[in-house]
């Protein structure tokens, strides 16, 4: 009699456990699909950033779904690097300092003896600065992605549809289009040159060129 009762209890416990698994209790539960492209723009640290030598970093993160709760994560890192400039009115510009040399001093700043500013064209090139790394595996539990190798966590914010890890906030990038991230990085560069050279009456910047070769190179 005792044996029969014990078997009955065991079957009941097994049934309850099976019910929990089928309903998601005690397991990983249903999962949000995190696959796709995510992006983040990191600005250089410091009170006064010189965008001639420093640059924002555009992180483009690709998440690929493997199973219901496992993914791989890979990333590409890009920065706009100052490539070159053009001194459009160099031939007619008469420097106040007769010893000024373009080859020794670079572009002059301020108006010449006739009150004319240097007309400058600024060119930046988007460069791939991704370190040599391999794609990492991740496990999802309760809307948190855990990087298996180092335990780094990305928590899903359903209100803003973002993945958050500390100060890093990854936004979904529709169809892999990172135009908004590039435009924000370009704006930071333009704002720097506007404040540093235009508002101080050093240069007249006639044009900004931003080359995106890194995205089209095979």
N, C-alpha and C positions, 0 to 999 in steps of 0.2 A: 504493500500500500504506500509506504513511504517512497519507494523507488518510482512508482507511478506518478505520485505527486511532484517529485523532483523533476521528472521528465516534463511534466506539464508546465512547471515554472520556467524551465529552460526554454521550452518552445515559445512561451509567452514573451520572455525576454528577447529572444531572437526575432520575434515578430515586431516588437517595439523598435528594436535597433534597425530592422529593415525598413520600417516606416519612416524613421528619421532620415535614413540615407535617401529614400525615394523622394522625400519632401524637401531635402536640402539641409536639414538640421544636422549639425555635427560634421558636415562636409564642407566643400569649397563653395557650394551654392552656384546659382546662375551667374554668368559673368558678362560684364560690359565688353564689347569688342574694341580693343585698343589698337588694332592693326591700322597701319597707314603712316602718314608723314606728320611729324610734329616739329615745331620750330621755336627757337628762343634766341633773343639778342642780348649779349652780354657786353656792357660798356666797360672801358678801362677804369681802374680804380684811381682815385686821387682827386684833389680839389681842382686842379687845373690840368686838363688833359690836352696834350699837343697832338692834334690829329695829323700833323705832318709825319710823325714818327710812330704814333700809336693808332690803334683802330679798334672799332667794335668787332666782336666775333659773332658770326651768324652760325648757330648750331642747327643743323638739319638732321633730325632723328627719324630713322625708319624702324617701325615696329612691325614684325611679321608674326602672325599667329600660327602656332604649330599644333596645339591641341586646345581643348576647351579652356585650360587654365595655364598654358605655357606659351611663351613667346621668345623671339630673339630680338635684340635691339642692336642697331648699328647707327653710326653717325658720320656726317661729313661736316667739317669746320671750314668756314670761309672768312676772309678779311679783305677789306679794301686797302691796297698798298699804293702809296704815292708813286706813280710811275714817271711822270715827266710834266713839264709845263712849257708854255710858249710865251716868249716876250715879244708881243706883236709889234710894238713900236720901238724896238731896240735901235733901229737905224736912225730914227729921228729924235730919240730921247737924248738930251744933253745933260748929263749929270752935274750936280752942283760941285761934286768933288772931282777935279780933273784927273785924279789918280785912280778913280774907280775903274775896275776891270771886271767884266762879266765872268770871265774864266776863273778869276781868283775869289770874287766876292759873291757871285750869284746875282740874282735879281736885285736891282736897287730898290729902295723904299722911299716913298715921298715924291713930291713933284720935282721936276727938273728946273733948270734956270728959266724956263718959259712957263712954269706953273702946270706942266703936263704930268699926269701920273703914269707910271708904267701900266700898260694894258697886258694883263696876264690871263692865260688859259690854263686851267688846272685839270690834270688827268689822273684818275685813279683806276687801278685794275683789280678786279675781284680775284683773289688768289686762294687756292686750296691749301689750307694749313693743317689738314687732318693728320694727327700723329699715327704711327703704325700700330693699329690695334685690330683685333678680330671681333666679330659679332659676339655678343654675350647672350646667355640664356636668362630668362626671367620666369618667375612663377607668380601667378595672380591669386590673391586671397582677399575676399571682401573689399574689392575695388582698390587694392594696394598691390602694386607691382614690385616684387623683390628681385634685385639682380643677384643671381645665384652665386656669382664669384665673390662679390664684396659686401653683399647684404644691403646695398643702397636701395632706398625705398622711394617709389613714386606713388603718391596718393592721388586718386582721381577726385577732382572737384566737379561734381555733376552740375552745379549751378552755373559755372563758367566754362564747362567742358574743357578742363585743363588737367595736366598732370603736374603735381607740385612736389618738389624735393628741396627743402630748405628755401633758399632765395631763388631757386630755378623754377620758372613756371613755363611749361611747355604748352603751346597752343596748337591745335590741329591746323594743318596746312592743307587746304583743299586742293586736290589734284596735283600735289607737289609744287604748287606755285608759291614761291617765297618772295614775291614782289613787294609785299608789305614790309618784310624784314629788311630787304635791300633799301627800300625808300627811307625807312627810319635811320638806317646806318648812313645813307647819303645825306640826310638832313643834318645829322650831327656834324658831319664833315663841313657842309656848307655853313652851318651856324658858327663853327670855329673860325673859318676863314673870313666870314663876314665881320665877326667881332675883332679878330686879330689884325686884319689887313684893310678891310674896306672902311669900317667905322673909324679907324685911326688914320685914315687918309694916306695909307702907304701904297696901296695898289688899287687899280680899277680892274676887278676880275670880270672879264667879259663872258666867260663860259666855263662850265664844269662838264667834264667828260667822265663817265663811269663805264668802263669796259667790263663785260661779263664773260670773258673768254673761258674762265674756269668752269662755267656751267655748260658750255657747248663743246669743249675739247673732248676728243675721244681718247 
